[in-house]
Amino acid sequence: MSILKGRKAIIIGDRDGIPGMAIAACAESAGAEVVFSSTECFV
């Protein structure tokens, strides 16, 4: 059983931290459907 199974996710990563693509991969492996993923720079 997956905690995010059947859920949709919007992923916003940080350029100096964890990139959005890495978070999206984790969310997908937990069963989520990633509908948007981005890596931003918060300065």
Summary of the structure (lengths in Angstrom):
residues: 43
radius of gyration: 10.8
end to end distance: 38.3
largest distance: 38.3
contacts: 107
relative contact order: 0.37
helix: 23%
strand: 35%
